[in-house]
Amino acid sequence: MKTGIIGYGSMGRMMLWKFSEAGNVSRQDLYVSNRTPDKVQEAIGIAQITTNTELAQNADMIFVCVRPVDLKHVIEEIADTVSQDALVVSLNGSVSFDSMHKVIDCRMAKVIPSLTAEIGRSQTLVCFDEGVEQDKKDALTELLKCIGDVIELPEDEMGMGSELVSCMPGFIASIFDVICNSAEGHTDIPRDMIVKMVLSTISATGDLMLSKDMTFDEVVTRVATKGGITEEGTRVVYEGFPKTADLLFEKTLEKRRLTTERAEKIFSGQ
């Protein structure tokens, strides 16, 4: 399947190189375009470098990896050249299918990868517009497997889904940055060693839970013996952290709502 990527920012670049490395798409069937042509010169040899409109004319699957403020302009530019059988895939979850259809008439999907795609362990969200045939759904899902697991959600759940997979590396990093900072005040262990100890334990705990199908409660029970030290620490977490977690989702989901409102106004010409 001929695959095109419009936009060579962090996500566009990552997807281009992952598709190439996986051998999912041959060089002659992989296209890339970018607003600044010089930036994409490093892709010579793994993809055909072209313009947005030329890419849209040739590709069966078109990934649009641009900022929300640029999305309308890009799909307006390619609207008249996209094949009727092509699937346009937006990496922007803020703009609804209904809004995009005001500009372009084609089959559409949305994809939200995670930063962990860089090591092939993304929990990648995907949703499909009405009318997308099963073979196109299967083709997109198969293509995305090279960066990790693929999770299909309805469009109205993509926001919360994004908090749980796309935003979560940032949330996790900030939480454990705070923990490491606090630990520094209680020990002479060097900062870099503290961070390595914590990160390795986080990674191993996640792998343990997934491989053994363990719940969070089961892990806590296994480690926190009655009247012990770990039980004292977990009690503090369960008593104090829920308010922070609730506030985190309240703030991020509200920010997402406002971002969606602004994006919708752009597409409505307001």
LODREN-12386 format. One record per residue (C-alpha): residue number from 1; residue in three letters; x, y, z. Coordinates in pm, whole numbers. Example, Ala and Ser with C-alpha at 12.3 -4.5 7.8 and 13.67 -1.06 7.14 Angstrom:
# LODREN-12386
{1, 'ALA', {1230, -450, 780}}
{2, 'SER', {1367, -106, 714}}
//
This chain:
# LODREN-12386
{1, 'MET', {0, 0, 0}}
{2, 'LYS', {140, 339, -100}}
{3, 'THR', {181, 545, 216}}
{4, 'GLY', {237, 919, 253}}
{5, 'ILE', {332, 1131, 552}}
{6, 'ILE', {265, 1505, 546}}
{7, 'GLY', {466, 1686, 810}}
{8, 'TYR', {814, 1593, 927}}
{9, 'GLY', {796, 1697, 1291}}
{10, 'SER', {866, 1458, 1577}}
{11, 'MET', {573, 1226, 1507}}
{12, 'GLY', {595, 1238, 1128}}
{13, 'ARG', {966, 1166, 1138}}
{14, 'MET', {925, 882, 1388}}
{15, 'MET', {651, 714, 1183}}
{16, 'LEU', {843, 746, 856}}
{17, 'TRP', {1152, 582, 998}}
{18, 'LYS', {960, 311, 1185}}
{19, 'PHE', {762, 216, 874}}
{20, 'SER', {1087, 201, 678}}
{21, 'GLU', {1277, 2, 941}}
{22, 'ALA', {994, -250, 972}}
{23, 'GLY', {989, -303, 597}}
{24, 'ASN', {613, -243, 596}}
{25, 'VAL', {639, -8, 300}}
{26, 'SER', {903, -13, 27}}
{27, 'ARG', {1098, 300, -64}}
{28, 'GLN', {910, 346, -390}}
{29, 'ASP', {577, 331, -206}}
{30, 'LEU', {670, 562, 83}}
{31, 'TYR', {624, 937, 38}}
{32, 'VAL', {700, 1232, 263}}
{33, 'SER', {640, 1606, 235}}
{34, 'ASN', {718, 1898, 464}}
{35, 'ARG', {661, 2273, 468}}
{36, 'THR', {1040, 2322, 495}}
{37, 'PRO', {1196, 2095, 229}}
{38, 'ASP', {1549, 2118, 373}}
{39, 'LYS', {1435, 1951, 694}}
{40, 'VAL', {1334, 1632, 515}}
{41, 'GLN', {1652, 1583, 314}}
{42, 'GLU', {1774, 1323, 565}}
{43, 'ALA', {1494, 1096, 440}}
{44, 'ILE', {1649, 1067, 94}}
{45, 'GLY', {1702, 697, 33}}
{46, 'ILE', {1413, 571, 244}}
{47, 'ALA', {1121, 764, 92}}
{48, 'GLN', {1024, 976, -203}}
{49, 'ILE', {1030, 1344, -111}}
{50, 'THR', {748, 1533, -275}}
{51, 'THR', {487, 1808, -233}}
{52, 'ASN', {162, 1774, -41}}
{53, 'THR', {-49, 1759, -356}}
{54, 'GLU', {178, 1511, -535}}
{55, 'LEU', {177, 1293, -225}}
{56, 'ALA', {-204, 1304, -210}}
{57, 'GLN', {-227, 1202, -576}}
{58, 'ASN', {-12, 893, -523}}
{59, 'ALA', {-75, 762, -172}}
{60, 'ASP', {-346, 518, -67}}
{61, 'MET', {-297, 607, 299}}
{62, 'ILE', {-210, 965, 394}}
{63, 'PHE', {-91, 1053, 745}}
{64, 'VAL', {-136, 1423, 824}}
{65, 'CYS', {112, 1504, 1103}}
{66, 'VAL', {77, 1881, 1144}}
{67, 'ARG', {-18, 2125, 1419}}
{68, 'PRO', {-391, 2190, 1482}}
{69, 'VAL', {-352, 2545, 1347}}
{70, 'ASP', {-215, 2408, 1016}}
{71, 'LEU', {-451, 2115, 969}}
{72, 'LYS', {-727, 2298, 785}}
{73, 'HIS', {-485, 2454, 538}}
{74, 'VAL', {-321, 2119, 462}}
{75, 'ILE', {-640, 1926, 399}}
{76, 'GLU', {-777, 2215, 190}}
{77, 'GLU', {-460, 2192, -18}}
{78, 'ILE', {-495, 1819, -84}}
{79, 'ALA', {-877, 1797, -100}}
{80, 'ASP', {-901, 1802, -479}}
{81, 'THR', {-621, 1551, -538}}
{82, 'VAL', {-694, 1278, -283}}
{83, 'SER', {-817, 956, -443}}
{84, 'GLN', {-1171, 848, -359}}
{85, 'ASP', {-1028, 520, -231}}
{86, 'ALA', {-760, 679, -11}}
{87, 'LEU', {-768, 689, 368}}
{88, 'VAL', {-666, 1020, 526}}
{89, 'VAL', {-530, 969, 877}}
{90, 'SER', {-511, 1271, 1109}}
{91, 'LEU', {-272, 1265, 1403}}
{92, 'ASN', {-470, 1547, 1558}}
{93, 'GLY', {-738, 1435, 1801}}
{94, 'SER', {-879, 1784, 1857}}
{95, 'VAL', {-1065, 1818, 1527}}
{96, 'SER', {-1378, 1610, 1470}}
{97, 'PHE', {-1451, 1410, 1157}}
{98, 'ASP', {-1755, 1633, 1100}}
{99, 'SER', {-1536, 1944, 1092}}
{100, 'MET', {-1280, 1790, 860}}
{101, 'HIS', {-1557, 1677, 625}}
{102, 'LYS', {-1648, 2042, 575}}
{103, 'VAL', {-1318, 2071, 391}}
{104, 'ILE', {-1249, 1728, 245}}
{105, 'ASP', {-1471, 1445, 125}}
{106, 'CYS', {-1290, 1116, 181}}
{107, 'ARG', {-1252, 823, 417}}
{108, 'MET', {-1087, 929, 742}}
{109, 'ALA', {-927, 795, 1057}}
{110, 'LYS', {-749, 941, 1358}}
{111, 'VAL', {-434, 800, 1516}}
{112, 'ILE', {-275, 900, 1848}}
{113, 'PRO', {65, 736, 1908}}
{114, 'SER', {266, 753, 2229}}
{115, 'LEU', {626, 864, 2277}}
{116, 'THR', {701, 499, 2356}}
{117, 'ALA', {658, 425, 1984}}
{118, 'GLU', {1028, 510, 1960}}
{119, 'ILE', {1104, 172, 2120}}
{120, 'GLY', {816, -12, 1953}}
{121, 'ARG', {597, -14, 2265}}
{122, 'SER', {333, 248, 2190}}
{123, 'GLN', {-27, 200, 2296}}
{124, 'THR', {-153, 360, 1975}}
{125, 'LEU', {-512, 483, 1966}}
{126, 'VAL', {-714, 470, 1646}}
{127, 'CYS', {-1070, 564, 1556}}
{128, 'PHE', {-1247, 545, 1223}}
{129, 'ASP', {-1503, 762, 1053}}
{130, 'GLU', {-1827, 605, 938}}
{131, 'GLY', {-1798, 426, 607}}
{132, 'VAL', {-1437, 312, 638}}
{133, 'GLU', {-1424, -42, 501}}
{134, 'GLN', {-1287, -327, 711}}
{135, 'ASP', {-998, -390, 475}}
{136, 'LYS', {-878, -31, 524}}
{137, 'LYS', {-915, -63, 900}}
{138, 'ASP', {-711, -382, 891}}
{139, 'ALA', {-444, -226, 668}}
{140, 'LEU', {-398, 72, 903}}
{141, 'THR', {-392, -148, 1211}}
{142, 'GLU', {-133, -379, 1056}}
{143, 'LEU', {85, -86, 953}}
{144, 'LEU', {79, 62, 1305}}
{145, 'LYS', {178, -264, 1475}}
{146, 'CYS', {543, -185, 1405}}
{147, 'ILE', {528, 83, 1677}}
{148, 'GLY', {337, -122, 1937}}
{149, 'ASP', {-17, -227, 2026}}
{150, 'VAL', {-318, -73, 1851}}
{151, 'ILE', {-633, 15, 2046}}
{152, 'GLU', {-953, 114, 1864}}
{153, 'LEU', {-1180, 359, 2045}}
{154, 'PRO', {-1493, 554, 1948}}
{155, 'GLU', {-1424, 915, 1852}}
{156, 'ASP', {-1579, 1056, 2171}}
{157, 'GLU', {-1337, 855, 2390}}
{158, 'MET', {-1018, 958, 2209}}
{159, 'GLY', {-967, 1250, 2449}}
{160, 'MET', {-954, 1041, 2767}}
{161, 'GLY', {-770, 770, 2579}}
{162, 'SER', {-503, 1024, 2489}}
{163, 'GLU', {-462, 1116, 2856}}
{164, 'LEU', {-402, 750, 2939}}
{165, 'VAL', {-148, 669, 2668}}
{166, 'SER', {-17, 973, 2481}}
{167, 'CYS', {6, 1213, 2777}}
{168, 'MET', {85, 944, 3035}}
{169, 'PRO', {464, 927, 2975}}
{170, 'GLY', {478, 1295, 3069}}
{171, 'PHE', {255, 1241, 3372}}
{172, 'ILE', {461, 941, 3487}}
{173, 'ALA', {790, 1125, 3433}}
{174, 'SER', {672, 1425, 3635}}
{175, 'ILE', {539, 1209, 3921}}
{176, 'PHE', {860, 1014, 3957}}
{177, 'ASP', {1071, 1326, 3912}}
{178, 'VAL', {898, 1458, 4225}}
{179, 'ILE', {963, 1129, 4407}}
{180, 'CYS', {1332, 1132, 4310}}
{181, 'ASN', {1364, 1495, 4417}}
{182, 'SER', {1212, 1412, 4753}}
{183, 'ALA', {1435, 1105, 4796}}
{184, 'GLU', {1744, 1323, 4745}}
{185, 'GLY', {1659, 1510, 5063}}
{186, 'HIS', {1673, 1190, 5268}}
{187, 'THR', {1985, 1015, 5137}}
{188, 'ASP', {2341, 1058, 5015}}
{189, 'ILE', {2281, 825, 4719}}
{190, 'PRO', {2370, 1021, 4401}}
{191, 'ARG', {2083, 1160, 4192}}
{192, 'ASP', {2170, 956, 3883}}
{193, 'MET', {2170, 635, 4086}}
{194, 'ILE', {1834, 721, 4246}}
{195, 'VAL', {1681, 782, 3903}}
{196, 'LYS', {1819, 457, 3760}}
{197, 'MET', {1695, 255, 4058}}
{198, 'VAL', {1346, 404, 4032}}
{199, 'LEU', {1319, 377, 3652}}
{200, 'SER', {1436, 15, 3648}}
{201, 'THR', {1186, -71, 3921}}
{202, 'ILE', {901, 104, 3734}}
{203, 'SER', {983, -85, 3415}}
{204, 'ALA', {1018, -421, 3590}}
{205, 'THR', {696, -372, 3788}}
{206, 'GLY', {500, -299, 3470}}
{207, 'ASP', {646, -602, 3296}}
{208, 'LEU', {571, -820, 3601}}
{209, 'MET', {209, -706, 3616}}
{210, 'LEU', {153, -760, 3244}}
{211, 'SER', {325, -1099, 3229}}
{212, 'LYS', {153, -1231, 3543}}
{213, 'ASP', {-178, -1049, 3478}}
{214, 'MET', {-154, -889, 3823}}
{215, 'THR', {-370, -604, 3950}}
{216, 'PHE', {-237, -297, 4129}}
{217, 'ASP', {-396, -422, 4450}}
{218, 'GLU', {-220, -758, 4417}}
{219, 'VAL', {118, -589, 4384}}
{220, 'VAL', {51, -371, 4687}}
{221, 'THR', {-59, -675, 4889}}
{222, 'ARG', {251, -873, 4787}}
{223, 'VAL', {490, -596, 4893}}
{224, 'ALA', {309, -419, 5177}}
{225, 'THR', {297, -664, 5468}}
{226, 'LYS', {64, -582, 5755}}
{227, 'GLY', {220, -330, 5989}}
{228, 'GLY', {528, -301, 5768}}
{229, 'ILE', {721, -13, 5614}}
{230, 'THR', {569, -39, 5265}}
{231, 'GLU', {217, -40, 5408}}
{232, 'GLU', {295, 292, 5577}}
{233, 'GLY', {408, 440, 5245}}
{234, 'THR', {116, 307, 5040}}
{235, 'ARG', {-127, 448, 5297}}
{236, 'VAL', {21, 794, 5239}}
{237, 'VAL', {-20, 753, 4861}}
{238, 'TYR', {-382, 636, 4882}}
{239, 'GLU', {-474, 911, 5126}}
{240, 'GLY', {-301, 1201, 4956}}
{241, 'PHE', {-267, 1132, 4585}}
{242, 'PRO', {-634, 1086, 4473}}
{243, 'LYS', {-698, 1462, 4491}}
{244, 'THR', {-392, 1529, 4274}}
{245, 'ALA', {-499, 1263, 4022}}
{246, 'ASP', {-853, 1401, 4001}}
{247, 'LEU', {-719, 1754, 3954}}
{248, 'LEU', {-478, 1634, 3687}}
{249, 'PHE', {-759, 1490, 3474}}
{250, 'GLU', {-991, 1784, 3541}}
{251, 'LYS', {-727, 2031, 3420}}
{252, 'THR', {-606, 1833, 3119}}
{253, 'LEU', {-954, 1740, 2995}}
{254, 'GLU', {-1065, 2103, 3028}}
{255, 'LYS', {-757, 2214, 2834}}
{256, 'ARG', {-843, 1953, 2570}}
{257, 'ARG', {-1200, 2085, 2551}}
{258, 'LEU', {-1077, 2441, 2495}}
{259, 'THR', {-825, 2322, 2235}}
{260, 'THR', {-1105, 2140, 2052}}
{261, 'GLU', {-1324, 2451, 2062}}
{262, 'ARG', {-1048, 2662, 1907}}
{263, 'ALA', {-983, 2400, 1639}}
{264, 'GLU', {-1352, 2377, 1554}}
{265, 'LYS', {-1371, 2758, 1518}}
{266, 'ILE', {-1084, 2750, 1270}}
{267, 'PHE', {-1269, 2494, 1059}}
{268, 'SER', {-1589, 2697, 1082}}
{269, 'GLY', {-1410, 3010, 964}}
{270, 'GLN', {-1470, 3200, 1288}}
//
